[in-house]
Amino acid sequence: MTTQEILEAARGAKAALALADGASRAQALRSMAAQLCSPDSMTAILAANADDMAAAKGHISEVMLDRLALTEERIRAMAKGIEEVAALPDPVGRVLKRVERPNGLVIEKTAVPMGVIAIIYESRPNVTSDAAALAIKSGNACILRCGKEAHATCLAVMAALKAGIAAAEIPGVSPDCINLLEDTSRASATELMTADGLVDLLIPRGGAGLIRACVENAT
């Protein structure tokens, strides 16, 4: 899918997800965690990670290589993280402030989903599952854009997460509510930064250069 098609798919999925109840979103998260640890997903993720590791050696630091590397234990830790997010109190609809006026009028400020959240991050595959889980928990669709060194791994992780959502068969929670860009060029990052009307919040998760680029280019 092109970046534009992914943007439009996320936009189309956001309203139904925002209206899904907390129990449904938690069920989807638990299904995502289970799928991540399935034998087929484990095999696919570890194979993709081996390819990424082989391509990255000699091009990134040993510290970054360690962050990129996945094992069965690390994948299970990612799944556990999703389950922990599922167990958190539902943030949607939480009353943040309540005021009762002298005439009896009650005014409440409540937490609602923001819509479509885009996150640009570097070569850490676990961020893919963390970000997707937090987005669904808070009723938001998300579009993720990872560093090129981790792209095959993150695609495999995203495929497992989407399969988990599909297996849960929950009305309002579509696999299109979480997406990973297939394009890792700078052009795709710029497209996210300037996707007026399609992205409601952009979060850069990385070094100073990435954050500065978002500050300077986001519209």
Helices and strands as residue ranges (DSSP letters): H 3-19, H 22-36, H 39-56, H 62-68, H 72-87, E 95-100, E 106-110, E 116-121, H 126-137, E 141-145, G 148-150, H 151-168, G 175-177, E 178-180, H 186-193, E 201-205, H 208-217
